[in-house]
Amino acid sequence: MSRNLLVVNGHPDPRPERFCAALCEAFSSGAQARGCAIRRLDVGALDLASLASTGEQSAWQGMEEAFRLVRAADRLAIFYPLWADAPPAGLTQMFAYLARLEGLLHPKRAAAKSASIVVTTALPALVYRNKLEPVALTGIRTEAPLFIGSVEAITCAQRLRWIEQVRELGKTLH
């Protein structure tokens, strides 16, 4: 069983009222109930635009913290909205940076981390379940994602059921 779990909110907007943030909280709650140590990383809170354009020190500090969190984790749980059939650019950019740093700093230990993936999408989930290739995030070995579809159309009761299902997923993840 993974004891150190990093929960990654890949939504570009890290505000807690976002559905991805609520799913992250639910998963964390379930995993904590199982005895896991939980850390959280909100990709939207990182200043990736400054990192790419100016290389500002504050942006590198956020990336350094992300690097430490990923390295310390036994396993990851990554939550993000699907946009144009892909994860948000910031999420893929962050994992590409982290893989590059890992390769530079520890070239002999650049093993991929295992991750559970939960993807929200505006279209019905069945559109994606058998269509998409496995998610490609540099340095991450992913399992088949859980798709939560029609997120813009589902009711509050349906959102609450999904949140509870993701909490149970956190309790049972190995």
Secondary structure in CASP SS format (residue, H / E / C, confidence):
PFRMAT SS
TARGET T0000
AUTHOR 0000-0000-0000
METHOD secondary structure of the structure
MODEL  1
M C 1.00
S C 1.00
R C 1.00
N E 1.00
L E 1.00
L E 1.00
V E 1.00
V E 1.00
N E 1.00
G C 1.00
H C 1.00
P C 1.00
D C 1.00
P C 1.00
R C 1.00
P C 1.00
E C 1.00
R C 1.00
F H 1.00
C H 1.00
A H 1.00
A H 1.00
L H 1.00
C H 1.00
E H 1.00
A H 1.00
F H 1.00
S H 1.00
S H 1.00
G H 1.00
A H 1.00
Q H 1.00
A H 1.00
R C 1.00
G C 1.00
C C 1.00
A E 1.00
I E 1.00
R E 1.00
R E 1.00
L E 1.00
D E 1.00
V H 1.00
G H 1.00
A H 1.00
L C 1.00
D C 1.00
L H 1.00
A H 1.00
S H 1.00
L H 1.00
A H 1.00
S H 1.00
T C 1.00
G C 1.00
E C 1.00
Q H 1.00
S H 1.00
A H 1.00
W H 1.00
Q H 1.00
G H 1.00
M H 1.00
E H 1.00
E H 1.00
A H 1.00
F H 1.00
R H 1.00
L H 1.00
V H 1.00
R H 1.00
A H 1.00
A C 1.00
D C 1.00
R E 1.00
L E 1.00
A E 1.00
I E 1.00
F E 1.00
Y E 1.00
P E 1.00
L C 1.00
W E 1.00
A C 1.00
D C 1.00
A E 1.00
P C 1.00
P C 1.00
A H 1.00
G H 1.00
L H 1.00
T H 1.00
Q H 1.00
M H 1.00
F H 1.00
A H 1.00
Y H 1.00
L H 1.00
A H 1.00
R H 1.00
L H 1.00
E H 1.00
G H 1.00
L H 1.00
L H 1.00
H C 1.00
P H 1.00
K H 1.00
R H 1.00
A C 1.00
A C 1.00
A C 1.00
K E 1.00
S E 1.00
A E 1.00
S E 1.00
I E 1.00
V E 1.00
V E 1.00
T E 1.00
T C 1.00
A C 1.00
L C 1.00
P C 1.00
A C 1.00
L H 1.00
V H 1.00
Y H 1.00
R H 1.00
N C 1.00
K C 1.00
L C 1.00
E C 1.00
P C 1.00
V C 1.00
A C 1.00
L C 1.00
T C 1.00
G C 1.00
I E 1.00
R E 1.00
T E 1.00
E C 1.00
A C 1.00
P C 1.00
L E 1.00
F E 1.00
I E 1.00
G C 1.00
S C 1.00
V C 1.00
E C 1.00
A C 1.00
I C 1.00
T C 1.00
C H 1.00
A H 1.00
Q H 1.00
R H 1.00
L H 1.00
R H 1.00
W H 1.00
I H 1.00
E H 1.00
Q H 1.00
V H 1.00
R H 1.00
E H 1.00
L H 1.00
G H 1.00
K H 1.00
T H 1.00
L C 1.00
H C 1.00
END
